[in-house]
Amino acid sequence: MREDVKEIIKLIKMGIIPCGYKKTKCGVLPVDWPIVDFGKIFKINQGLQIPISERFLEKGKNRYYYITNQFIKNLNTEGEKYYIEAPSQSVICCEDDVLMTRTGNTGMVVTNVNGVFHNNFFKISFDRSKYDKNFIVHYLMSSYCQNIIMKFAGTSTIPDLNHGDFYKIKFVNIQRAEQQKIAKILSSWDKAIELKEQLIEEKKKQKKGLMQKLLTSEVRLLGFDEKWEKVLLKDIFKRVTRKNTIGNTNVLTISAQKGLINQKDFFKKSVASSILDNYYLLRKGEFAYNKSYSNGYPKGAIKRLNHYDSGVVTTLYICFKLIDSSENNAEYFEHYFESGLLNQAITKIAHEGGRAHGLLNVSSEDFFNLPIQIPSYKTQVKIAEILTCADRERQLLEQELEALKIQKKGLMQLLLTGIVRVMC
């Protein structure tokens, strides 16, 4: 960062207004940056609420894609799509328009989409000869704007932003040329983030394909062509029913994405009983099977304790460990369980329990009698090395993605407050 920029930031943090800047309701801004209310430059209108019974699942003449909150949730997935027939012009938007959610997940900004927008959205109209669409999108997503939006929307279970409060938000009314320059810089960061996200998704697909081929012996590694053996889980694993007699308070839960993780870190609170004596004590490297299904884990999730030396889990989990780690490789089985290759076998022994949270009725006896094909220890180690390497590659990309997001956030702060000015 340039020294002059560092100095400006330092002065602002000290509560001193740097030369060439002024204090405004939007914070410290350049003296030549006027601010105006949103109401002076924007006009908004709400969308259309259509019951599911009046929506269409297929495209058709005079039908428009229905943009709902579900659209945002399914942005990168193949979720169900609805279409609305013959809507009024006022609720139709095109790629050049800007939408913002007003209730629920208030403050989400959507653009580059054609369709009819739900009542949960505002469509924001403005004079395109004076204002740049992409700048407005970035401005709405800035920390200042998001904080104000959430303040006006309230802190109830379902935040709601009304028209009047939206119009009170302040806008830095700079020249369109400067808006375009700023938007171009920030959009280049968006593109880098998008490409990184696409690369991560591609790596995930590659890893899935690798697991399918290597863990089923569909593809053999050169020099590893021995016959795979059919065994039962109980031939290589034994159940862990060790009770927490040592007063361990590291209560763990199984997260689909984070594995066995401390409950307070995951739920932001402990949901465990205050008495933990009856919990199972799990040691590092041991496995636990959560029989409740979750997104991506239709037959429950099996995770290995990696992040802590020990912890305690509910007795609803089936806990187990290798009988002999010199004959079988725990890392190999971590990949195997993660692949979902055990799901078909679990389906044959599982019945959904009466509980509403989707607990599968899988007995420990049936679980440990599940059949599995395994290679030699040497092959297990080699396959585990390849799959772990693929994981590390994806993790590095995710770290790079996070760094890009942080860089963009910092850049937005500098550019949208005029601490760094662009040349026009």
C-alpha positions in Angstrom: 0.0 0.0 0.0 1.3 3.5 -0.9 2.6 5.6 2.0 0.2 8.5 1.3 -2.7 6.1 1.5 -1.4 4.6 4.8 -1.2 8.2 6.2 -4.8 9.0 5.2 -6.0 5.8 6.9 -3.9 6.5 10.0 -5.3 10.0 10.4 -8.9 8.8 9.9 -8.4 6.2 12.5 -7.1 8.8 14.9 -10.3 10.9 14.3 -8.4 13.5 12.3 -9.9 14.7 8.9 -7.1 14.6 6.3 -6.5 17.6 4.0 -8.8 17.3 1.0 -11.5 15.3 2.9 -14.6 16.0 4.9 -16.7 14.3 7.5 -20.1 13.1 6.2 -22.9 10.8 7.2 -21.2 8.2 4.9 -17.9 8.6 6.8 -14.9 10.6 5.7 -15.0 11.4 1.9 -13.1 13.6 -0.5 -14.4 17.2 -0.4 -15.5 17.0 -4.0 -17.7 14.0 -3.4 -21.3 15.1 -2.8 -23.8 12.8 -1.1 -27.5 12.6 -1.8 -30.3 10.5 -0.5 -31.2 7.4 -2.5 -34.6 8.9 -2.9 -33.1 11.7 -5.1 -31.7 9.3 -7.7 -33.5 5.9 -7.4 -37.1 4.8 -7.8 -38.1 1.4 -6.6 -41.0 -1.0 -7.1 -41.8 -4.3 -5.6 -42.4 -7.6 -7.4 -45.2 -10.1 -7.7 -46.2 -12.8 -5.2 -47.6 -15.8 -7.0 -48.8 -19.0 -5.2 -47.1 -22.2 -6.2 -50.3 -23.5 -7.6 -50.3 -20.7 -10.3 -46.6 -21.2 -11.3 -45.4 -23.3 -14.2 -42.5 -25.7 -14.3 -42.0 -25.5 -18.0 -41.1 -22.6 -20.3 -43.8 -21.5 -22.7 -45.1 -18.6 -24.7 -45.3 -15.4 -22.8 -43.8 -17.1 -19.7 -41.0 -15.6 -17.6 -38.6 -17.1 -15.2 -39.7 -16.4 -11.6 -36.9 -14.8 -9.5 -37.4 -15.8 -5.9 -35.2 -16.1 -2.8 -34.8 -19.7 -3.8 -33.1 -18.5 -6.9 -30.3 -17.0 -4.8 -29.9 -20.2 -2.8 -29.8 -22.3 -5.9 -27.6 -19.9 -7.8 -24.9 -22.5 -8.5 -27.1 -25.6 -8.5 -29.7 -27.2 -10.6 -32.7 -26.3 -8.3 -36.3 -26.4 -9.5 -37.4 -23.4 -11.7 -40.7 -21.8 -11.9 -42.2 -19.7 -14.7 -45.0 -17.0 -14.6 -47.4 -16.4 -17.5 -48.4 -13.0 -18.8 -47.1 -10.8 -15.9 -47.5 -7.0 -16.0 -44.5 -5.0 -17.3 -43.8 -3.5 -13.9 -42.6 -6.8 -12.4 -40.4 -7.8 -15.4 -36.6 -7.2 -15.2 -33.8 -7.7 -17.7 -30.1 -8.3 -17.3 -29.4 -4.6 -17.2 -31.6 -4.1 -14.1 -30.6 -4.2 -10.4 -32.7 -6.1 -7.9 -32.3 -6.1 -4.1 -34.0 -8.3 -1.6 -36.0 -6.3 0.9 -37.1 -9.0 3.3 -35.7 -12.3 4.7 -32.1 -12.2 3.4 -32.4 -8.5 3.1 -29.7 -6.6 1.1 -28.8 -9.3 -1.4 -28.1 -7.7 -4.8 -29.0 -9.5 -8.0 -28.3 -8.4 -11.6 -27.7 -10.0 -15.0 -30.9 -12.0 -14.9 -34.1 -11.9 -16.9 -37.5 -12.7 -15.5 -40.3 -11.7 -13.2 -39.2 -10.8 -9.6 -40.9 -11.9 -6.4 -42.5 -9.5 -3.9 -39.4 -9.9 -1.7 -37.4 -7.9 -4.2 -37.1 -4.2 -5.1 -36.2 -3.3 -8.7 -34.1 -0.2 -8.6 -34.5 2.2 -11.5 -32.1 5.1 -12.1 -30.9 7.6 -14.8 -28.4 5.5 -16.8 -26.9 8.7 -18.4 -25.7 9.7 -14.9 -25.2 6.4 -13.1 -23.3 3.2 -13.9 -25.2 0.0 -13.1 -22.1 -2.0 -11.9 -21.0 0.9 -9.6 -24.5 0.8 -8.0 -24.2 -2.9 -7.5 -20.9 -2.6 -5.8 -22.1 0.4 -3.8 -25.1 -1.5 -2.5 -22.8 -4.4 -1.5 -20.4 -2.1 0.4 -20.0 -2.4 4.1 -21.5 1.1 4.6 -24.6 0.3 2.6 -25.1 -3.2 4.0 -24.8 -2.0 7.6 -27.3 0.8 7.0 -29.7 -1.6 5.2 -29.6 -4.1 8.1 -30.0 -1.2 10.6 -33.2 0.0 8.9 -34.4 -3.6 8.2 -34.4 -4.4 11.9 -33.1 -7.3 13.9 -36.3 -9.4 14.1 -36.3 -13.0 12.8 -37.3 -11.7 9.4 -35.6 -8.4 8.6 -37.7 -6.1 6.4 -36.7 -2.9 4.6 -39.5 -0.5 3.6 -39.5 2.0 0.8 -39.1 5.0 3.0 -36.0 3.7 4.8 -34.4 2.6 1.5 -34.8 6.2 0.2 -33.0 7.6 3.2 -29.7 5.8 2.5 -26.9 8.0 1.3 -25.2 7.8 -2.1 -21.8 9.2 -3.1 -22.9 11.2 -6.1 -19.7 11.2 -8.1 -19.3 11.6 -11.9 -20.3 8.7 -14.1 -16.7 8.4 -15.5 -15.3 7.9 -12.0 -18.1 5.4 -11.2 -17.2 3.4 -14.3 -13.5 3.3 -13.4 -14.2 2.1 -9.9 -16.7 -0.5 -11.1 -14.2 -1.8 -13.7 -11.5 -2.4 -11.0 -13.9 -4.1 -8.6 -15.4 -6.2 -11.4 -12.0 -7.5 -12.3 -11.7 -8.8 -8.8 -15.2 -10.4 -9.1 -14.1 -12.1 -12.3 -11.0 -13.5 -10.5 -13.2 -14.8 -7.6 -15.6 -16.3 -10.1 -12.8 -18.2 -11.9 -11.4 -19.4 -8.7 -14.8 -20.7 -7.6 -15.2 -22.5 -10.9 -11.8 -24.1 -10.5 -12.6 -25.3 -7.0 -15.8 -26.9 -8.3 -13.9 -28.6 -11.1 -11.4 -29.9 -8.6 -14.2 -31.3 -6.5 -15.6 -33.1 -9.5 -12.2 -34.5 -10.3 -11.7 -35.8 -6.8 -15.2 -37.4 -6.9 -14.2 -39.2 -10.1 -10.9 -40.3 -8.7 -12.6 -41.7 -5.6 -15.1 -43.6 -7.7 -12.3 -45.1 -9.9 -9.6 -45.8 -7.3 -11.8 -46.9 -4.4 -13.7 -49.4 -6.4 -10.7 -50.9 -8.3 -12.2 -49.7 -11.6 -8.8 -48.2 -12.3 -5.7 -49.9 -10.9 -2.4 -48.1 -10.2 0.6 -49.4 -12.1 2.3 -52.1 -10.0 -0.7 -52.5 -7.6 -2.7 -55.3 -9.3 -3.3 -57.7 -6.5 -6.8 -59.2 -5.9 -9.0 -57.2 -3.6 -10.5 -59.0 -0.6 -14.2 -59.0 0.4 -14.5 -58.5 4.2 -17.0 -57.2 6.7 -16.5 -54.0 8.6 -16.1 -55.9 11.8 -13.1 -57.7 10.3 -11.1 -54.5 10.2 -12.9 -52.2 12.7 -14.0 -52.6 16.3 -16.6 -50.5 18.1 -15.6 -47.8 20.5 -17.9 -47.6 23.6 -15.4 -46.0 25.9 -17.3 -43.8 28.4 -16.1 -40.4 29.4 -14.7 -41.2 32.8 -12.0 -38.6 32.7 -14.3 -35.5 32.6 -13.5 -34.5 29.0 -15.6 -31.4 28.1 -14.7 -31.1 24.4 -18.2 -32.0 23.1 -18.1 -32.8 19.4 -20.7 -32.9 16.7 -20.4 -34.1 13.1 -20.5 -31.4 10.5 -20.8 -32.5 6.8 -18.2 -29.8 5.8 -16.0 -29.6 8.9 -16.0 -33.1 10.2 -15.9 -33.8 13.9 -15.9 -30.3 15.4 -16.5 -28.7 18.8 -20.2 -28.0 19.3 -19.6 -24.4 20.5 -17.6 -23.7 17.4 -20.3 -25.1 15.1 -23.6 -24.1 16.8 -22.1 -21.0 18.6 -23.4 -22.7 21.8 -23.4 -26.1 23.5 -26.5 -28.2 22.9 -25.1 -31.1 24.9 -26.2 -32.3 28.3 -24.4 -30.7 31.3 -23.6 -34.2 32.4 -21.1 -35.8 30.0 -20.2 -39.0 31.9 -22.3 -41.1 29.6 -20.9 -39.7 26.4 -18.5 -41.7 24.3 -14.9 -40.6 24.6 -13.3 -40.5 21.2 -9.5 -40.3 20.6 -7.7 -38.8 17.6 -7.9 -41.0 14.5 -11.1 -42.8 15.5 -14.3 -42.6 13.5 -17.9 -41.7 14.4 -21.0 -42.4 12.3 -23.9 -39.9 12.6 -27.0 -41.7 11.5 -28.9 -38.5 10.8 -29.0 -37.6 7.1 -27.9 -34.2 5.9 -27.3 -32.3 2.7 -24.9 -34.5 0.6 -25.1 -37.3 3.1 -28.4 -39.1 2.5 -27.3 -42.1 4.6 -25.6 -40.2 7.4 -22.0 -39.0 7.6 -18.9 -40.9 8.9 -16.0 -38.7 10.0 -12.6 -39.2 11.6 -11.4 -37.2 14.6 -8.6 -35.1 13.1 -8.7 -31.7 14.8 -8.4 -32.7 18.5 -6.5 -35.2 20.6 -9.8 -36.3 22.1 -13.5 -35.3 22.5 -16.8 -36.7 23.6 -19.8 -37.5 21.4 -23.4 -38.5 21.9 -24.1 -42.2 22.2 -26.5 -41.9 19.2 -23.3 -42.0 17.1 -21.7 -45.4 16.2 -18.0 -45.0 17.1 -15.2 -47.3 15.9 -11.5 -47.6 15.2 -9.2 -49.8 13.2 -8.4 -53.1 14.9 -4.8 -53.0 13.5 -3.4 -49.9 11.9 -0.4 -51.8 10.5 -2.8 -53.9 8.4 -5.2 -51.2 7.3 -4.8 -47.5 6.6 -7.2 -45.1 8.4 -6.7 -42.3 5.8 -7.8 -44.7 3.1 -11.0 -45.5 4.9 -11.6 -41.8 5.6 -11.7 -41.2 1.9 -13.8 -44.4 1.4 -16.5 -43.3 3.8 -16.4 -39.7 2.4 -17.0 -41.1 -1.1 -20.5 -42.4 -0.2 -19.6 -45.9 -1.5 -21.1 -47.4 1.6 -24.5 -45.7 1.1 -26.0 -48.5 -1.0 -25.2 -51.1 1.7 -26.5 -48.9 4.5 -29.8 -48.5 2.5 -30.4 -52.2 2.9 -30.1 -52.1 6.7 -31.5 -48.6 7.4 -35.0 -47.7 8.2 -36.0 -44.1 8.9 -36.8 -43.7 12.6 -39.8 -42.1 14.0 -38.0 -38.9 14.9 -38.6 -35.8 12.8 -34.9 -35.0 12.5 -34.3 -37.9 10.1 -32.4 -40.3 12.3 -31.8 -43.6 10.4 -32.5 -46.8 12.3 -29.2 -48.6 11.8 -28.1 -51.0 14.5 -24.5 -51.4 15.4 -24.6 -55.1 14.7 -25.9 -54.5 11.1 -23.4 -51.7 10.6 -20.4 -53.8 11.4 -21.7 -56.7 9.3 -21.6 -54.5 6.1 -19.5 -56.0 3.4 -16.7 -54.1 1.8 -14.0 -54.8 -0.8 -10.5 -53.8 0.2 -7.0 -53.8 -1.4 -3.7 -54.6 0.4 -2.3 -52.2 2.9 0.3 -51.0 0.4 -2.4 -50.1 -2.1 -4.5 -48.4 0.5 -1.6 -46.2 1.4 -0.9 -45.3 -2.2 -4.6 -44.5 -3.0 -4.9 -42.4 0.2 -1.8 -40.4 -0.8 -3.3 -39.6 -4.2 -6.7 -38.6 -2.8 -5.2 -36.6 0.1 -3.0 -34.7 -2.5 -6.2 -33.8 -4.4 -7.7 -32.5 -1.1 -4.7 -30.4 -0.4 -4.8 -28.9 -3.9 -8.5 -27.9 -3.4 -7.7 -26.5 0.1 -5.0 -24.3 -1.3 -7.4 -23.0 -3.9 -10.0 -22.3 -1.2 -7.3 -20.3 0.7 -6.5 -18.3 -2.4 -10.2 -17.7 -2.9 -10.6 -16.4 0.6 -7.6 -14.1 0.1 -9.2 -12.7 -3.0 -12.4 -12.0 -1.2 -10.5 -10.2 1.6 -8.5 -8.2 -1.0 -11.7 -7.2 -2.8 -13.3 -6.1 0.5 -10.3 -3.9 1.3 -10.3 -2.5 -2.2 -14.0 -1.6 -2.0 -13.4 0.2 1.3 -10.6 2.3 -0.3 -12.3 3.0 -3.6 -15.8 3.7 -2.4 -14.6 6.1 0.2 -12.2 7.9 -2.1 -9.2 7.1 0.1 -7.7 5.8 -3.2 -8.8 7.9 -6.2 -8.9 6.6 -9.8 -7.7 8.6 -12.8 -10.5 9.6 -15.2 
